[in-house]
Amino acid sequence: MKLGIIGTGKIVHDALFAIEPLKDIRPGAIFARPHSRDKGEALAGQYSIPRVYTDYEGLLRDDGVDTVYIALINSVHYEY
């Protein structure tokens, strides 16, 4: 599974830590809002995520992503 992640909160760190030992799940990209790009870059560096997007549509078009984890509060899931 090639995972795309939308969000940069603590739950993302927890999820990435949990999937790190799993061989069949690899994070392919992460989306961060423009004001949170630094958080996205930090997570990408820590967990070897190859791409950081500030445009979620770019993440959705990425060939390195086939599953998306929406790690945002429920009230904004529809928006993303």
N, C-alpha and C positions, 0 to 999 in steps of 0.2 A: 504494500500500500504506500502510495506517495502522498503524504499529508500536506495540505495547505492549512495554515492556521490564521484565523482572523482574530486579532486581539493581542495585547501585550501585558495583561495583568498577571497577578500572582498565580492564578489558576493555570495559565499557559506554562509558566515555569514548572509547576507541579506536574502537569501532563507530560511535558517534554522529559522531565526527570524519570517519570514512570515508564515511558516508552523507550527510553534510551537503550536498555538491554535487549529489546525485542528486535530480532533480525528482519522481520517481514514488514516493519513499519519504519519509514524514513521521512523526516520532515523535508519537504521540497521548497517551501516558501512560507513567508510570514507577512501578514498585512498589519501595518501600524498606521494610525491616523497621523497626518503630517506633524502635529505637535508631539507625537510619541515616537517619532522615527528613531531617536536615540535608544529608546527601550527595545525597539525591534532589532536594531543593529547589535545591541548587547546580547540579546537572546540568540540571534543568528551566530554571533561569534562563539558563544558558550556551547551551543548545541549543533554546530556545523550545518546551519541552514544556509543553503547557497544564495537565496534571493530574498530581499526585503522590498515590499511594495507599500506605497502610500496611496495606491489606487487599487481598490479591491477587485475591479474588473480585470486588471492585469494579472492578479493572482488566479482568477478563474480561467483565464486564457492560457495559463502556463502549462506546457506539456509535462512538466515535472510534478504536477499535482493531479491526482485522480479522486481524492476525498478531501472534504473541507470540514474542519472543526471550527465552529463558531463559538469562540470563548469570550462572549460578551454577555452582559446582563440580558435577561429574557425580553425586556421591553424594547430592545433594539435589534432583536434577531430578524424581524421582518425587513427592516431597512437594509440589512446586509445579506 
